[in-house]
């Protein structure tokens, strides 16, 4: 007779409990099953290879240059710029938001929680930022990326200046200025393995990605490169699934920590694998939906095109960068119009919304709602007149 105690100690129960406790494992398990199932394998391998060479390698190389060659942005105090000119502070905040990723937005949010930046600058930076989705768009369609970033900066500056007319600089400031202690980023064996692999293969992968970008024919090595890209993409997602960033809101928002060289590379790996996981999930779900289930999203959005900007803006209000990468993927696949992409980019706040919600929730919610207004106006203007 099988008792509850026996069931709890069974391998199946332990495996299910482990999977529930580690939800990230759903993606690598799904990829493994796709490798084993013949009809989907033909879709999986080229999709993984494309995601790896056309996005993952680009993100890793960009972050490597940012952290090691360019270094961090000088920790300019927005209070100094505000004292000179509120317009200068708002403009600089919007420019910080235009940087790919969420680093620039987090800098402004952090300084706001320390009462060094105005509420208008928070609205400007959250309106201008596109988050990690910018990496994907820059890799796949740089012209569109530059257009979206430019529109975002302009909209962020205008929005910030308007908000400055109606709200004092101290509007929604937390009662007590935040002060964060140094706390290094945690690591584990999965991230350590990822560091070793990337140190060995980053340079040759960049070369291959550049050759692919210039449509170089690899001849008899084409299949080998495709399988290598698919394998490395699967490894990256698996490492992401077994890794835990271990960062609290305070760690995410802290601009005072000095990151040692190993931690810099660890941060590059974690950010790269995060973007990779969402891009692969988006690519795979789209390809399977179209090829296996015959779902024609392009026809659906064409029939109900008028709702595309509204849906994209609503998704942009969700915290984090994952949902925004999905919207960018739909644009790259030609499913949603450019206007919807712009609306999502303006309304989305990326990962900067997490520390803002934790440390200044009222400011975060109001700033998010404010960013939705220009997002709707600009996206529907482009929808009707572009």
C-alpha positions as CSV (number, residue, x, y, z in Angstrom):
1,X,0.0,0.0,0.0
2,X,1.4,3.4,-1.0
3,X,1.2,5.8,1.9
4,X,1.6,9.6,1.8
5,X,5.0,9.3,3.5
6,X,6.2,6.8,0.9
7,X,4.9,9.1,-1.9
8,X,6.7,12.1,-0.5
9,X,10.0,10.2,-0.5
10,X,9.6,8.8,-4.0
11,X,11.9,10.0,-6.9
12,X,8.9,11.2,-8.9
13,X,7.6,13.3,-6.1
14,X,11.1,14.7,-5.4
15,X,11.5,15.5,-9.1
16,X,8.2,17.3,-9.3
17,X,9.0,19.2,-6.1
18,X,12.3,20.2,-7.5
19,X,10.7,21.4,-10.8
20,X,8.1,23.5,-8.9
21,X,10.8,25.0,-6.8
22,X,12.9,25.8,-9.8
23,X,10.4,27.1,-12.4
24,X,13.2,28.2,-14.7
25,X,13.9,24.5,-15.5
26,X,10.7,24.5,-17.6
27,X,12.5,26.1,-20.6
28,X,15.6,23.8,-20.8
29,X,13.3,20.7,-20.3
30,X,11.1,22.0,-23.1
31,X,14.1,22.4,-25.3
32,X,15.3,18.9,-24.5
33,X,12.0,17.4,-25.4
34,X,12.0,19.5,-28.7
35,X,15.4,17.9,-29.5
36,X,13.9,14.4,-29.0
37,X,10.6,15.0,-30.9
38,X,11.3,14.8,-34.6
39,X,8.7,17.1,-36.1
40,X,9.8,20.0,-33.7
41,X,13.5,19.2,-33.9
42,X,13.8,20.7,-37.4
43,X,12.4,24.0,-36.0
44,X,14.3,23.9,-32.7
45,X,17.9,23.6,-34.0
46,X,17.9,26.6,-36.5
47,X,15.8,28.7,-34.1
48,X,18.3,28.2,-31.2
49,X,21.3,28.8,-33.6
50,X,19.7,32.0,-34.9
51,X,18.9,33.3,-31.4
52,X,22.5,32.5,-30.2
53,X,24.5,34.0,-33.1
54,X,22.2,36.9,-33.9
55,X,21.3,38.0,-30.3
56,X,23.1,36.2,-27.5
57,X,26.6,36.8,-28.8
58,X,25.8,40.4,-29.6
59,X,24.4,41.0,-26.1
60,X,27.5,39.4,-24.4
61,X,29.9,41.4,-26.6
62,X,28.1,44.7,-25.9
63,X,28.0,44.1,-22.2
64,X,31.7,43.1,-22.2
65,X,32.6,46.3,-23.9
66,X,30.4,48.3,-21.5
67,X,31.8,46.9,-18.3
68,X,35.5,46.4,-19.3
69,X,36.4,49.1,-21.9
70,X,33.9,51.9,-21.3
71,X,33.4,51.2,-17.6
72,X,30.5,52.4,-15.7
73,X,29.0,55.8,-16.4
74,X,30.4,58.4,-14.0
75,X,28.1,58.6,-11.1
76,X,26.9,62.1,-11.9
77,X,24.6,63.6,-9.3
78,X,21.4,64.7,-10.9
79,X,21.0,67.2,-8.0
80,X,24.0,69.1,-9.5
81,X,22.4,69.2,-12.9
82,X,19.0,70.2,-11.3
83,X,20.7,73.1,-9.5
84,X,22.0,74.4,-12.8
85,X,18.8,73.8,-14.8
86,X,15.8,71.5,-14.3
87,X,15.7,71.0,-18.1
88,X,19.3,69.8,-18.1
89,X,18.5,67.2,-15.4
90,X,15.4,66.0,-17.2
91,X,17.3,65.8,-20.6
92,X,20.2,63.9,-19.0
93,X,17.8,61.5,-17.3
94,X,16.1,60.7,-20.6
95,X,19.5,60.1,-22.2
96,X,20.4,57.7,-19.4
97,X,17.1,55.9,-20.1
98,X,18.0,55.5,-23.7
99,X,21.0,53.3,-22.9
100,X,20.3,49.6,-23.8
101,X,19.4,47.6,-20.7
102,X,18.1,49.0,-17.4
103,X,21.3,50.4,-15.9
104,X,20.7,54.1,-16.8
105,X,17.1,54.0,-15.5
106,X,18.2,52.3,-12.2
107,X,20.8,55.0,-11.7
108,X,18.0,57.7,-11.8
109,X,15.6,55.7,-9.7
110,X,18.3,55.2,-7.1
111,X,19.2,58.9,-6.9
112,X,15.5,59.7,-6.6
113,X,15.2,57.4,-3.6
114,X,18.2,59.3,-2.1
115,X,16.4,62.6,-2.7
116,X,19.0,63.6,-5.3
117,X,16.7,63.6,-8.3
118,X,13.3,65.1,-9.1
119,X,10.1,63.2,-9.8
120,X,10.1,64.7,-13.3
121,X,13.5,63.0,-14.0
122,X,12.0,59.6,-13.0
123,X,9.1,60.1,-15.4
124,X,11.6,61.1,-18.1
125,X,13.9,58.1,-17.6
126,X,11.1,55.5,-17.3
127,X,9.4,56.9,-20.5
128,X,12.7,56.8,-22.5
129,X,13.9,53.4,-21.4
130,X,13.3,50.3,-23.6
131,X,15.1,47.9,-21.2
132,X,16.7,44.7,-22.3
133,X,14.5,44.6,-25.4
134,X,16.8,47.2,-26.9
135,X,19.5,44.6,-27.2
136,X,17.3,42.3,-29.3
137,X,16.1,45.1,-31.6
138,X,19.7,46.5,-32.1
139,X,20.8,43.0,-33.1
140,X,18.0,42.3,-35.5
141,X,17.0,45.7,-36.8
142,X,19.4,48.5,-35.8
143,X,17.6,51.2,-37.9
144,X,14.3,50.5,-36.2
145,X,16.2,50.4,-32.8
146,X,17.7,53.8,-33.3
147,X,14.4,55.2,-34.4
148,X,12.6,53.8,-31.3
149,X,15.4,55.1,-29.0
150,X,15.2,58.6,-30.5
151,X,11.4,58.7,-30.2
152,X,11.7,57.5,-26.6
153,X,14.3,60.2,-25.7
154,X,12.2,63.0,-27.2
155,X,9.0,61.7,-25.6
156,X,10.8,61.3,-22.3
157,X,12.2,64.9,-22.3
158,X,8.8,66.4,-23.2
159,X,7.0,64.3,-20.6
160,X,9.5,65.2,-17.9
161,X,9.2,68.9,-18.7
162,X,5.4,68.8,-18.6
163,X,5.5,66.9,-15.3
164,X,7.9,69.5,-13.9
165,X,5.3,72.2,-14.5
166,X,2.7,70.4,-12.3
167,X,4.8,68.6,-9.7
168,X,7.5,69.9,-7.3
169,X,10.9,68.2,-7.5
170,X,10.3,66.6,-4.1
171,X,6.9,65.1,-5.2
172,X,6.6,61.5,-4.0
173,X,10.1,61.5,-2.4
174,X,10.4,58.7,0.2
175,X,10.2,60.0,3.7
176,X,13.7,58.7,4.5
177,X,16.5,58.8,1.9
178,X,17.7,55.3,1.0
179,X,21.2,54.3,2.0
180,X,22.6,50.9,0.8
181,X,25.5,49.0,2.1
182,X,27.9,47.1,-0.2
183,X,26.8,43.6,-1.0
184,X,28.5,41.6,-3.7
185,X,26.6,39.7,-6.3
186,X,26.3,36.0,-5.4
187,X,27.4,33.3,-7.7
188,X,27.2,29.5,-7.9
189,X,28.6,26.5,-9.8
190,X,26.3,27.1,-12.8
191,X,27.5,30.7,-13.3
192,X,31.1,29.6,-12.7
193,X,30.8,27.0,-15.5
194,X,29.2,29.7,-17.7
195,X,32.1,32.0,-17.1
196,X,34.6,29.4,-18.2
197,X,32.7,28.6,-21.4
198,X,32.3,32.2,-22.4
199,X,35.9,33.0,-21.7
200,X,36.9,30.3,-24.2
201,X,34.3,30.9,-26.8
202,X,33.2,34.6,-26.7
203,X,35.9,35.8,-29.2
204,X,35.4,33.0,-31.8
205,X,31.6,33.3,-31.5
206,X,31.8,37.1,-32.1
207,X,33.8,36.4,-35.3
208,X,31.2,33.8,-36.5
209,X,28.3,36.2,-35.7
210,X,30.0,39.0,-37.7
211,X,30.5,36.7,-40.7
212,X,26.9,35.6,-40.5
213,X,25.8,39.2,-40.4
214,X,27.7,39.8,-43.6
215,X,26.1,36.7,-45.2
216,X,29.4,34.8,-45.5
217,X,28.8,31.2,-46.9
218,X,30.4,28.7,-44.5
219,X,30.0,25.9,-47.1
220,X,30.5,22.4,-45.6
221,X,30.9,23.9,-42.1
222,X,27.4,25.5,-42.2
223,X,25.7,22.5,-40.4
224,X,28.4,22.3,-37.8
225,X,28.1,26.0,-36.9
226,X,24.3,25.6,-36.7
227,X,24.6,22.7,-34.3
228,X,27.2,24.5,-32.3
229,X,25.0,27.6,-31.9
230,X,22.0,25.5,-31.0
231,X,24.0,23.5,-28.4
232,X,25.5,26.6,-26.8
233,X,22.1,28.3,-26.7
234,X,20.7,25.3,-24.9
235,X,23.7,25.3,-22.5
236,X,23.2,29.0,-21.8
237,X,19.5,28.5,-21.0
238,X,20.3,25.5,-18.7
239,X,22.9,27.6,-16.8
240,X,20.4,30.4,-16.5
241,X,17.9,27.9,-15.1
242,X,20.3,26.6,-12.4
243,X,21.6,30.0,-11.5
244,X,20.2,32.5,-9.0
245,X,21.2,36.1,-9.1
246,X,20.5,36.4,-5.4
247,X,19.9,40.1,-5.7
248,X,17.5,42.0,-3.5
249,X,15.9,45.3,-4.6
250,X,18.6,47.1,-2.6
251,X,21.4,45.3,-4.5
252,X,19.8,46.0,-7.8
253,X,19.4,49.6,-7.1
254,X,22.7,50.2,-5.3
255,X,25.0,52.4,-7.3
256,X,27.7,52.4,-4.7
257,X,29.0,48.9,-4.9
258,X,32.4,48.3,-6.4
259,X,32.3,45.2,-8.5
260,X,35.4,43.1,-8.7
261,X,36.5,41.8,-12.1
262,X,35.1,38.2,-11.5
263,X,31.8,39.8,-10.5
264,X,31.8,42.0,-13.6
265,X,32.0,38.9,-15.8
266,X,29.4,37.1,-13.7
267,X,27.0,40.0,-14.2
268,X,27.7,39.9,-18.0
269,X,26.9,36.2,-18.0
270,X,23.7,36.5,-15.9
271,X,22.4,39.4,-18.0
272,X,23.2,37.6,-21.3
273,X,21.6,34.4,-20.2
274,X,18.4,36.2,-19.0
275,X,18.0,37.9,-22.4
276,X,18.8,34.6,-24.2
277,X,16.2,32.7,-22.2
278,X,13.4,35.1,-23.1
279,X,14.4,35.4,-26.7
280,X,14.6,31.7,-27.2
281,X,11.2,31.2,-25.5
282,X,9.6,33.8,-27.7
283,X,11.2,32.5,-30.9
284,X,10.3,28.9,-30.1
285,X,6.7,29.5,-29.1
286,X,6.2,31.6,-32.3
287,X,7.7,29.0,-34.6
288,X,5.8,26.1,-33.0
289,X,2.5,28.0,-33.0
290,X,2.9,28.7,-36.7
291,X,4.5,25.5,-37.9
292,X,2.7,22.9,-35.7
293,X,-0.6,24.5,-34.8
294,X,-1.1,26.7,-37.9
295,X,-1.7,29.8,-35.8
296,X,-1.6,32.8,-38.0
297,X,-0.8,35.7,-35.6
298,X,-0.1,38.0,-38.5
299,X,-3.6,37.6,-39.9
300,X,-5.1,38.1,-36.4
301,X,-3.3,41.3,-35.8
302,X,-4.0,42.5,-39.4
303,X,-7.8,42.0,-38.8
304,X,-7.6,43.7,-35.4
305,X,-4.7,46.0,-36.1
306,X,-6.3,48.9,-34.3
307,X,-5.9,47.2,-31.0
308,X,-2.2,46.3,-31.5
309,X,-0.8,49.6,-30.0
310,X,-3.2,49.4,-27.0
311,X,-2.2,45.8,-26.2
312,X,1.5,46.6,-26.6
313,X,1.2,49.7,-24.3
314,X,-0.7,47.6,-21.7
315,X,2.0,44.9,-21.7
316,X,4.6,47.6,-21.3
317,X,3.1,48.5,-17.9
318,X,4.1,45.1,-16.6
319,X,7.3,45.2,-14.5
320,X,10.5,43.6,-15.9
321,X,11.9,43.1,-19.4
322,X,10.7,39.6,-20.3
323,X,7.2,40.6,-21.7
324,X,8.8,43.5,-23.6
325,X,11.2,41.1,-25.3
326,X,8.1,39.1,-26.5
327,X,6.6,42.3,-28.0
328,X,9.9,43.1,-29.8
329,X,10.0,39.5,-31.1
330,X,6.5,39.9,-32.5
331,X,7.7,43.1,-34.3
332,X,10.8,41.4,-35.7
333,X,8.5,38.6,-37.0
334,X,6.4,41.2,-38.8
335,X,3.3,40.5,-36.7
336,X,2.8,43.8,-35.0
337,X,3.3,47.3,-36.5
338,X,6.1,49.7,-35.7
339,X,3.6,51.9,-33.8
340,X,2.9,49.1,-31.4
341,X,6.6,48.6,-30.8
342,X,7.0,52.3,-30.0
343,X,4.1,52.3,-27.7
344,X,5.5,49.4,-25.8
345,X,9.0,50.9,-25.6
346,X,7.6,54.2,-24.2
347,X,5.2,52.6,-21.6
348,X,7.7,49.9,-20.4
349,X,10.0,50.7,-17.5
350,X,12.1,47.6,-17.6
351,X,13.8,46.2,-14.4
352,X,14.0,49.7,-13.0
353,X,10.4,49.5,-11.9
354,X,11.3,46.8,-9.4
355,X,13.5,48.9,-7.1
356,X,11.1,51.8,-7.6
357,X,8.2,49.8,-6.4
358,X,10.1,48.5,-3.4
359,X,11.5,51.9,-2.2
360,X,9.1,54.5,-3.6
361,X,5.9,52.6,-4.6
362,X,3.7,55.7,-5.0
363,X,6.2,57.4,-7.3
364,X,6.6,54.2,-9.3
365,X,2.9,53.7,-9.9
366,X,2.2,57.4,-10.7
367,X,5.3,57.6,-13.0
368,X,4.2,54.4,-14.8
369,X,0.7,55.7,-15.4
370,X,2.1,59.0,-16.6
371,X,4.3,57.1,-19.1
372,X,1.2,55.3,-20.5
373,X,-0.3,58.6,-21.7
374,X,2.4,59.6,-24.2
375,X,2.8,55.9,-25.1
376,X,-0.9,55.8,-26.3
377,X,-0.7,59.3,-28.0
378,X,2.6,58.6,-29.9
379,X,1.7,55.0,-30.8
380,X,-1.7,55.9,-32.3
381,X,-0.3,58.9,-34.0
382,X,2.2,56.7,-35.7
383,X,-0.5,54.1,-36.4
384,X,-2.7,56.5,-38.2
385,X,-0.1,58.7,-40.0
386,X,2.9,56.5,-40.6
